[in-house]
Amino acid sequence: MFRLGAVGAAIAALLAAGAASASASTSMAPSLRMRAQAVERAHLVPHGFFFSFTTVALQTTPVDVVRNGVTYSMSMTVYQDAGSGGTLQLRLSRVAPDGRAFQSHSYGFSPQSGIHLTYDKKTLRTAALDTTTAITPSQVTGAFTATSVKAKTCRLYDGRMGTRRVATGTMSWSAFDVVTSTAPFFGTIHTQPATARIIKDPGCSQGVVVFSSAANAVRAIPKIGPAIVTSAPHERYVQPCFFNRALGAKVGPGRFFGFEKAYRYPQIFQYALRASQVPPDEGEFHDIEALAGRSSLPKPVKVGAGRFEASISASGDEFMTGSATFTSGPPAIRTGLSCQAGGRTRPFARLTYRGTLEPDGSSPLVAAFDTLPLALREGTPATYTVRDYGRRD
């Protein structure tokens, strides 16, 4: 399975699904959840970008965890790829009442000594998980017993045939203590999931995720993707028409705000991130995602000689509040570009404004993380990119 170690690698593909269902709040939450899971998995896997034919994953069924009167849905996933040690990810998430905003918190462990996940390689009927002392002071030790196993023959990525198995069953735990640095959200987690499933994928071609233009997709929100991974390649002429305009601001190490107007969708996607690496092999990833009206991300307009501005506003839900003002000089313009949409090639010009994003005094831009709120700082460097599909040269 291909995986891209970049925040934003799945933005274009999954954002489209989320925006398409924006009119139905009940379907919006799962769409945001899908994107968040893809982004978190990409961020937490060590070594960034790798390929593996065989992947085994133990995934627990979500259970409720309550902290300070707030209910989160918690799940744990242990990944084990051929030729590499295991990775454990604990994830807690909740959705705003209107279904248009999403907050999640992930704690990942990738010890060099590996996490021991053993299983019946032929039937998946039984499995055992033991972190031993690899992630001390955390420790997770448990056993899986299958109640059903389903197998499906598939064509592998290399052209051969293989069998993908999925076993569902129950978990019993002798230890479940996951220590996080974010107390009271979430301190040490002791809540034990009762059920789980194990997936063994030998590399089925339909299960291989290939982001054909993923390297370009990280550029959808400026400063976010490039700040976490190496620079994306130059814009290609055959890329999909990802977005109309996007604004990104790096508040500090691992802390970002992003705004994007996806191509052909009226809603504005808003994003806040707080990520950190805890040496040697632990990582935290906190993100808020929300959908807002089109007016929350207007194009920069000229307000004076060589001066452009845009008034940015948050979605207004309990997770993203406040507003900010983007200010820059004249944009750098690149013409002669094109992208593909609906089987057609669309020419466009790219306008890049480089300036600052200033919080509004009466209502500063804030991402209200339960773990620790993230506020926009004064004079935060920001980049605003506009694709003008009406310009050829």
Secondary structure, 3 states (H helix, E strand, C coil): CCECCCCCCCHHHHHHHHHHCCCCHHHHHHHHHHHHHHHHHHHHCCCCCECCCCEEEEEECCEEEEECCEEEEEEEEEEEECCCCEEEEEEEEEECCCCCEEEEEEEEECCCCCCEEEECCCCCCEEEEECCCCCCCCEEEEEEEEEEEEEEEEEECCCCEEEEEEEEEEEEEEEEEEECCCCCCCCEECCCCCEEEEEEECCEHHHCCCCCCHHHHHHHCCCHHHHHCCCCCCCCCCCECCEEEEEEEEEECCEEEEEEEECCCCCEEEEEEEEEEECCCEEEEEEEEEEECHHHCCCCEEEECCEEEEEEECCCCCCEECEEEEEECCCEEEEEEEEEECCEEEEEEEEEEEEEEEECCCCECEECCCCCCEECCCCEEEEEEEEECCCCC
